[in-house]
Amino acid sequence: PLPPPKLDYAKLPGTKGSIIIKVVERPKKSFLAILCGDNGEKVKLFAGTYRTASGLSCTFILLDSPCSLELQLQGDDLVEVFLVFSQNVFGLEPVTKPSNMQL
């Protein structure tokens, strides 16, 4: 029998006590959004590829904690993070890297 695959992990700084974790994987990239902070007032975005470990892409500081969040992709790129509140939806555009830079 084959040995079980080696499990690998990475510590994600500043995400202790996370409230919501949302992951989207594409053939070339993966994205991880984490709602965290003492009162769910931060969204931390991580991005990576199959060749590179996920790294912190950006952090949003919020005035209030959303009920949920969704990620919108266009092809392999993250174009918007939707924060769903009880009465409305708010869209955040993550900081984009120049097209000649690769994750």
Backbone as a printed PyTorch tensor [residue, N CA C, xyz], in Angstrom:
tensor([[[  0.8280,  -1.2050,   0.0000],
         [  0.0000,   0.0000,   0.0000],
         [  0.8640,   1.2560,   0.0000]],

        [[  0.3330,   2.2880,  -0.6280],
         [  1.0280,   3.5690,  -0.6790],
         [  0.9280,   4.2880,   0.6560]],

        [[  1.9890,   5.0060,   1.0520],
         [  1.8990,   5.7880,   2.2990],
         [  0.9370,   6.9570,   2.0950]],

        [[  0.3100,   7.4180,   3.1570],
         [ -0.6020,   8.5640,   3.0160],
         [  0.1730,   9.7960,   2.5590]],

        [[ -0.4920,  10.7050,   1.8360],
         [  0.2150,  11.9140,   1.3920],
         [  0.6370,  12.7500,   2.5870]],

        [[  1.7680,  13.4140,   2.4330],
         [  2.2600,  14.2860,   3.4940],
         [  1.3830,  15.5330,   3.5360]],

        [[  0.8280,  15.8150,   4.6840],
         [  0.0110,  17.0110,   4.8470],
         [  0.9190,  18.1790,   5.1940]],

        [[  0.6670,  19.2890,   4.5480],
         [  1.4560,  20.4840,   4.7790],
         [  0.5170,  21.5690,   5.2930]],

        [[  1.0300,  22.4880,   6.0500],
         [  0.2090,  23.5770,   6.5630],
         [  1.0280,  24.8530,   6.6030]],

        [[  0.3100,  25.9430,   6.7140],
         [  0.9610,  27.2430,   6.8540],
         [  0.2110,  28.0310,   7.9080]],

        [[  0.9430,  28.7410,   8.7240],
         [  0.3040,  29.6200,   9.7020],
         [ -0.1090,  30.8980,   8.9890]],

        [[ -1.3040,  31.3490,   9.2660],
         [ -1.8120,  32.5760,   8.6680],
         [ -1.8510,  33.6410,   9.7610]],

        [[ -0.9070,  34.5680,   9.7450],
         [ -0.7900,  35.5430,  10.8390],
         [ -2.0320,  36.4160,  10.9960]],

        [[ -2.3940,  36.6400,  12.2480],
         [ -3.4960,  37.5450,  12.5580],
         [ -4.8780,  36.9820,  12.3000]],

        [[ -5.0100,  35.6590,  12.1910],
         [ -6.3200,  35.0750,  11.8840],
         [ -6.8750,  34.2260,  13.0260]],

        [[ -6.2770,  34.3020,  14.1900],
         [ -6.7740,  33.5380,  15.3260],
         [ -8.2050,  33.9740,  15.6480]],

        [[ -9.0720,  33.0350,  15.9480],
         [-10.4610,  33.3490,  16.2640],
         [-11.2690,  33.7260,  15.0400]],

        [[-10.9100,  33.1830,  13.8930],
         [-11.6130,  33.5120,  12.6470],
         [-13.0900,  33.1700,  12.7350]],

        [[-13.9090,  34.0020,  12.0950],
         [-15.3570,  33.8260,  12.1190],
         [-15.8410,  33.1520,  10.8400]],

        [[-15.3130,  33.5890,   9.6990],
         [-15.6910,  33.0310,   8.3990],
         [-14.4290,  32.7920,   7.5890]],

        [[-14.3730,  31.6500,   6.9150],
         [-13.2720,  31.3480,   6.0000],
         [-13.8940,  30.9760,   4.6660]],

        [[-13.4560,  31.6370,   3.6130],
         [-13.9670,  31.3740,   2.2630],
         [-12.7750,  31.0880,   1.3600]],

        [[-12.8210,  29.9570,   0.6360],
         [-11.7300,  29.5540,  -0.2400],
         [-12.2550,  29.3610,  -1.6520]],

        [[-11.5050,  29.8540,  -2.6270],
         [-11.8210,  29.6220,  -4.0320],
         [-10.5380,  29.1750,  -4.7090]],

        [[-10.6030,  28.0500,  -5.4240],
         [ -9.4390,  27.5430,  -6.1430],
         [ -9.7120,  27.5340,  -7.6340]],

        [[ -8.7190,  27.9210,  -8.3850],
         [ -8.7500,  27.8830,  -9.8420],
         [ -7.5340,  27.0830, -10.2920]],

        [[ -7.4700,  26.7250, -11.5670],
         [ -6.3100,  25.9440, -12.0220],
         [ -4.9570,  26.6020, -11.7500]],

        [[ -4.8830,  27.9240, -11.8280],
         [ -3.5960,  28.5990, -11.6500],
         [ -3.4180,  29.2860, -10.3020]],

        [[ -4.5030,  29.6940,  -9.6510],
         [ -4.4050,  30.4570,  -8.4020],
         [ -5.4550,  29.9890,  -7.3980]],

        [[ -5.1790,  30.2820,  -6.1500],
         [ -6.1710,  30.0400,  -5.0970],
         [ -6.2580,  31.2900,  -4.2290]],

        [[ -7.4500,  31.5220,  -3.6890],
         [ -7.7000,  32.7010,  -2.8630],
         [ -8.3800,  32.2660,  -1.5770]],

        [[ -8.0200,  32.9250,  -0.4970],
         [ -8.5570,  32.6370,   0.8160],
         [ -8.9260,  33.9650,   1.4620]],

        [[-10.1860,  34.1120,   1.8470],
         [-10.6400,  35.3110,   2.5520],
         [-11.0420,  34.8880,   3.9560]],

        [[-10.5600,  35.6000,   4.9450],
         [-10.8340,  35.2580,   6.3390],
         [-11.3890,  36.4840,   7.0540]],

        [[-12.5660,  36.3220,   7.6460],
         [-13.1540,  37.3530,   8.4960],
         [-12.6590,  37.0830,   9.9070]],

        [[-11.9410,  38.0430,  10.4750],
         [-11.3220,  37.8330,  11.7830],
         [-11.3040,  39.1350,  12.5630]],

        [[-10.5640,  39.1500,  13.6460],
         [-10.5230,  40.3090,  14.5330],
         [-11.3920,  40.0360,  15.7470]],

        [[-11.2750,  40.8640,  16.7540],
         [-12.0270,  40.6600,  17.9930],
         [-13.5300,  40.6420,  17.7640]],

        [[-14.0060,  41.4860,  16.8510],
         [-15.4420,  41.5760,  16.5820],
         [-15.7670,  41.3360,  15.1060]],

        [[-14.9060,  40.6220,  14.4030],
         [-15.1260,  40.3780,  12.9830],
         [-15.0070,  41.6290,  12.1460]],

        [[-14.0380,  42.4820,  12.5060],
         [-13.9160,  43.7680,  11.8290],
         [-12.7880,  43.7970,  10.7950]],

        [[-12.1810,  42.6520,  10.5040],
         [-11.1020,  42.5970,   9.5150],
         [-11.3810,  41.4980,   8.4970]],

        [[-11.0500,  41.7810,   7.2410],
         [-11.0320,  40.7620,   6.2020],
         [ -9.6030,  40.6910,   5.7080]],

        [[ -9.0000,  39.5180,   5.8250],
         [ -7.6380,  39.3050,   5.3320],
         [ -7.7230,  38.4300,   4.0940]],

        [[ -7.0850,  38.8710,   3.0180],
         [ -7.0670,  38.1260,   1.7680],
         [ -5.6880,  37.5230,   1.5510]],

        [[ -5.6780,  36.2290,   1.2510],
         [ -4.4520,  35.5110,   0.9500],
         [ -4.5590,  34.9730,  -0.4650]],

        [[ -3.4410,  34.9360,  -1.1760],
         [ -3.4280,  34.4070,  -2.5390],
         [ -2.1840,  33.5520,  -2.7140]],

        [[ -2.3030,  32.5470,  -3.5660],
         [ -1.1640,  31.6820,  -3.8410],
         [ -1.3870,  30.8910,  -5.1090]],

        [[ -0.3950,  30.1050,  -5.4560],
         [ -0.4870,  29.2210,  -6.6100],
         [ -0.1250,  27.8260,  -6.1310]],

        [[ -0.1860,  26.8700,  -7.0510],
         [  0.2070,  25.5170,  -6.6790],
         [  1.7100,  25.4150,  -6.4680]],

        [[  2.4690,  26.3720,  -6.9970],
         [  3.9240,  26.3560,  -6.8430],
         [  4.3880,  27.1910,  -5.6560]],

        [[  3.5520,  28.1120,  -5.1950],
         [  3.9550,  28.9980,  -4.1010],
         [  2.9360,  28.9270,  -2.9700]],

        [[  3.4040,  29.1230,  -1.7680],
         [  2.5100,  29.1290,  -0.6100],
         [  1.6450,  30.3900,  -0.6280]],

        [[  0.4950,  30.2810,  -0.0070],
         [ -0.3860,  31.4460,   0.0950],
         [  0.2560,  32.5080,   0.9690]],

        [[  0.1410,  33.7540,   0.5340],
         [  0.6800,  34.8740,   1.2930],
         [ -0.3680,  35.9560,   1.4190]],

        [[ -0.2230,  36.7980,   2.4260],
         [ -1.1720,  37.8790,   2.6510],
         [ -1.1370,  38.8560,   1.4850]],

        [[ -2.2910,  39.0760,   0.8940],
         [ -2.4050,  39.9790,  -0.2420],
         [ -2.8230,  41.3680,   0.2300]],

        [[ -3.8510,  41.4410,   1.0710],
         [ -4.2800,  42.7240,   1.6290],
         [ -5.2010,  42.4810,   2.8190]],

        [[ -5.4030,  43.5340,   3.5990],
         [ -6.2850,  43.4970,   4.7620],
         [ -7.2390,  44.6750,   4.6790]],

        [[ -8.5180,  44.4130,   4.9150],
         [ -9.5240,  45.4720,   4.9780],
         [ -9.9810,  45.6020,   6.4220]],

        [[-10.0570,  46.8290,   6.9310],
         [-10.5850,  47.1000,   8.2670],
         [-12.0150,  47.6040,   8.0740]],

        [[-12.9640,  46.9620,   8.7420],
         [-14.3830,  47.2580,   8.5700],
         [-14.9490,  47.9950,   9.7760]],

        [[-16.0350,  48.7210,   9.5680],
         [-16.7240,  49.3930,  10.6700],
         [-17.6500,  48.4360,  11.4100]],

        [[-18.1250,  47.4070,  10.7150],
         [-19.0700,  46.4540,  11.2860],
         [-18.7490,  45.0820,  10.7180]],

        [[-19.2080,  44.0490,  11.3930],
         [-18.9490,  42.6880,  10.9410],
         [-20.0600,  42.2180,  10.0070]],

        [[-19.7120,  41.7230,   8.8060],
         [-20.7450,  41.2200,   7.8890],
         [-21.2660,  39.8610,   8.3270]],

        [[-22.4450,  39.4940,   7.8080],
         [-23.0270,  38.1730,   8.0760],
         [-22.2860,  37.0910,   7.3030]],

        [[-21.8330,  37.4370,   6.0860],
         [-21.0760,  36.5010,   5.2620],
         [-20.2680,  37.2800,   4.2420]],

        [[-19.4420,  36.5640,   3.5040],
         [-18.6860,  37.1910,   2.4320],
         [-18.5750,  36.2290,   1.2620]],

        [[-18.4460,  36.7990,   0.0740],
         [-18.3350,  36.0280,  -1.1650],
         [-17.2030,  36.6000,  -1.9950]],

        [[-16.5690,  35.7370,  -2.7710],
         [-15.4920,  36.1540,  -3.6540],
         [-15.9530,  36.0530,  -5.0980]],

        [[-15.6920,  37.0910,  -5.8850],
         [-16.0250,  37.0640,  -7.3050],
         [-14.7330,  37.0130,  -8.1030]],

        [[-14.6300,  35.9970,  -8.9610],
         [-13.4560,  35.8540,  -9.7990],
         [-13.8110,  36.0820, -11.2510]],

        [[-12.8330,  36.5330, -11.9940],
         [-12.9600,  36.6570, -13.4400],
         [-11.7620,  35.9020, -13.9950]],

        [[-12.0220,  34.7410, -14.5760],
         [-10.9250,  33.8640, -14.9720],
         [-10.2130,  33.3790, -13.7240]],

        [[ -8.9090,  33.6090, -13.6500],
         [ -8.1290,  33.2190, -12.4750],
         [ -7.8500,  34.3860, -11.5320]],

        [[ -8.4890,  35.5270, -11.7540],
         [ -8.2200,  36.7120, -10.9490],
         [ -9.3880,  37.0590, -10.0270]],

        [[ -9.0570,  37.4440,  -8.8100],
         [-10.0540,  37.9250,  -7.8530],
         [-10.3730,  39.3730,  -8.1920]],

        [[-11.6310,  39.6630,  -8.4760],
         [-11.9880,  41.0320,  -8.8650],
         [-12.7830,  41.7720,  -7.7990]],

        [[-13.4950,  41.0420,  -6.9320],
         [-14.2810,  41.7340,  -5.9080],
         [-14.5860,  40.7970,  -4.7440]],

        [[-14.6450,  41.3990,  -3.5550],
         [-15.0710,  40.7020,  -2.3410],
         [-16.3780,  41.3430,  -1.9180]],

        [[-17.4260,  40.5370,  -1.8160],
         [-18.7300,  41.0530,  -1.3990],
         [-18.9420,  40.7690,   0.0790]],

        [[-19.2520,  41.8280,   0.8270],
         [-19.5940,  41.7140,   2.2480],
         [-21.1070,  41.7790,   2.3540]],

        [[-21.7010,  40.7510,   2.9100],
         [-23.1560,  40.6820,   3.0240],
         [-23.5520,  41.0350,   4.4550]],

        [[-24.2650,  42.1540,   4.5930],
         [-24.7750,  42.5970,   5.8830],
         [-26.2720,  42.2920,   5.9460]],

        [[-26.9060,  42.5040,   7.0770],
         [-28.3300,  42.1700,   7.2160],
         [-29.2210,  42.9920,   6.2900]],

        [[-28.8440,  44.2330,   6.0060],
         [-29.6910,  45.1030,   5.1940],
         [-29.1000,  45.4640,   3.8300]],

        [[-27.8160,  45.1410,   3.5890],
         [-27.2120,  45.5240,   2.3110],
         [-25.9980,  44.6680,   1.9890]],

        [[-25.4770,  44.8750,   0.7910],
         [-24.2730,  44.1890,   0.3170],
         [-23.2760,  45.2560,  -0.1110]],

        [[-22.0280,  45.0790,   0.2920],
         [-20.9880,  46.0540,  -0.0180],
         [-19.8590,  45.3410,  -0.7480]],

        [[-19.3740,  45.9080,  -1.8440],
         [-18.3010,  45.2950,  -2.6180],
         [-16.9750,  45.9870,  -2.3950]],

        [[-15.9270,  45.1980,  -2.2150],
         [-14.5680,  45.7100,  -2.0650],
         [-13.7300,  45.2210,  -3.2330]],

        [[-12.9440,  46.1000,  -3.8080],
         [-12.0270,  45.6930,  -4.8640],
         [-10.6470,  45.5120,  -4.2460]],

        [[-10.1180,  44.2920,  -4.3180],
         [ -8.7760,  44.0820,  -3.7580],
         [ -7.7370,  44.8270,  -4.5800]],

        [[ -6.6320,  45.1280,  -3.9480],
         [ -5.5370,  45.8000,  -4.6410],
         [ -5.0440,  44.8680,  -5.7360]],

        [[ -4.9480,  45.3830,  -6.9370],
         [ -4.4950,  44.5430,  -8.0440],
         [ -3.0210,  44.7830,  -8.3140]],

        [[ -2.3500,  43.7320,  -8.7160],
         [ -0.9370,  43.8240,  -9.0580],
         [ -0.8100,  44.1550, -10.5410]],

        [[  0.2470,  44.8290, -10.9500],
         [  0.4550,  45.0790, -12.3740],
         [  0.4350,  43.7610, -13.1420]],

        [[ -0.0240,  43.7930, -14.3820],
         [ -0.2110,  42.5690, -15.1520],
         [  1.0900,  41.8070, -15.3850]],

        [[  2.2430,  42.4650, -15.2980],
         [  3.4880,  41.7480, -15.5240],
         [  4.0090,  41.0490, -14.2710]],

        [[  3.3380,  41.2110, -13.1280],
         [  3.7210,  40.5210, -11.8970],
         [  2.8820,  39.2630, -11.7480]],

        [[  3.4970,  38.2030, -11.2880],
         [  2.7790,  36.9540, -11.0780],
         [  2.8620,  36.5720,  -9.6190]],

        [[  1.7800,  35.9250,  -9.1540],
         [  1.7990,  35.4170,  -7.7800],
         [  2.6150,  34.1570,  -7.7200]]])
